[in-house]
């Protein structure tokens, strides 16, 4: 359960050392991916200099939905870009000024922007994944279980993703010991007053067989987001037949798990593997 003190946690991982590959990439900063009222929402693009088309990864920061920015997971984006994946690290609107679903709405807008701009950034729009930690892990999980084919409600741009890596991610808000009072700053109420919001924020509630592969990682000593809060989505996906991986970092708390280089290498490996072009299957001749 989040405490008021823990809610203010914001990770600064720009200098996290990860094993580097030898693919060069360029960083394009302060690109506008959406405009809400008078506010421009920005992203930084980490684009390999090789011809492509590259797989792409949306990078979503944490900070309890109330703090943080697109610079927070620059190390994640850099490590993935060095493996040949174009990465897009985003800002999104924060609570308490902006209540849910503003945060997930912005993430979906970023997915649409990436696909609309696929040619400019030399990416394959059919190979798009996401990675996030803490609140960012929650948001990418929700993206993964609620993506939809192109339709009139999503601007006729497919919002489904092909792979999700989520660390320290709360994934189910439908039952909370304090009736969700801690989330008032984010939800604008509790489970009694706005139950539909808590349901809509619960990635586990939307798990189905069409969801993409998921990679979860958590510290076993994480008191901010205990293992069971992520495990519920993992288990729901597994029950539906979705390919899922679960990785525990023994003795790690919330911050330590976010900075664990070994598990992040595994997350990078997972995204690299899952976002490779799929070879067409052929039926044997009878």
WOQUI-V771474 format. One record per backbone hydrogen bond with DSSP energy under -0.5 kcal/mol. NH is the residue of the N-H (numbers start at 0). CO is the residue of the C=O. Records with the same first field share a line. If there is no record, write none. Layout:
NH = CO / CO
This chain:
6 = 2
7 = 3 / 4
8 = 5
12 = 10 / 71
15 = 12
17 = 15
22 = 81
23 = 21
25 = 46
27 = 25 / 44
28 = 26
30 = 42
32 = 30 / 40
33 = 40
35 = 38
36 = 34
38 = 35
40 = 33 / 38
42 = 30
43 = 88
44 = 27
45 = 86
46 = 25 / 44
47 = 45
48 = 23
53 = 121
55 = 126
56 = 85
57 = 128
58 = 87
59 = 57 / 130
60 = 58 / 89
65 = 62
66 = 62
71 = 68
73 = 70
76 = 72
77 = 73
78 = 74
79 = 75
80 = 76
81 = 77
82 = 79
83 = 80
84 = 79
85 = 54
86 = 45
87 = 56
88 = 43
89 = 58 / 87
90 = 41
94 = 64
95 = 184
97 = 93
98 = 96
99 = 185
101 = 98
104 = 100
105 = 101
106 = 102
107 = 103
108 = 104
109 = 105
110 = 106
111 = 107
112 = 108
113 = 109
114 = 110
115 = 111
116 = 112
117 = 114
120 = 116
121 = 118
122 = 117
123 = 53
124 = 122
126 = 123
128 = 55
129 = 162
130 = 57
131 = 164
132 = 59
133 = 166
135 = 132
137 = 133
138 = 134
139 = 135
140 = 136
141 = 137
142 = 138
143 = 139
144 = 140
145 = 141
146 = 142
153 = 150
154 = 151
155 = 150
156 = 153
158 = 147
159 = 147
161 = 127
162 = 127
163 = 212
164 = 129
165 = 214
166 = 131
167 = 216
169 = 167
170 = 228
172 = 197
178 = 175
180 = 177
182 = 179
183 = 180
184 = 181
185 = 182
186 = 182
187 = 182 / 183
190 = 178
193 = 189
196 = 193
197 = 193
198 = 194
199 = 195
200 = 196
201 = 198
202 = 200
203 = 170
204 = 201
205 = 202
206 = 203
210 = 207
211 = 143
212 = 161
213 = 242
214 = 163
215 = 244
216 = 165
217 = 246
219 = 248
220 = 251
221 = 218
222 = 220
228 = 225
229 = 225 / 226
230 = 226
231 = 227
232 = 229
233 = 229
234 = 230
235 = 231
236 = 232
237 = 233
238 = 234
239 = 235
240 = 237
241 = 236
244 = 213
246 = 215
248 = 217
249 = 247
251 = 248
256 = 252
257 = 253
258 = 254
259 = 256
260 = 258
263 = 259
264 = 260
265 = 261
266 = 262
267 = 263
268 = 264
269 = 265
270 = 266
271 = 267
272 = 268
273 = 269
274 = 270
275 = 272
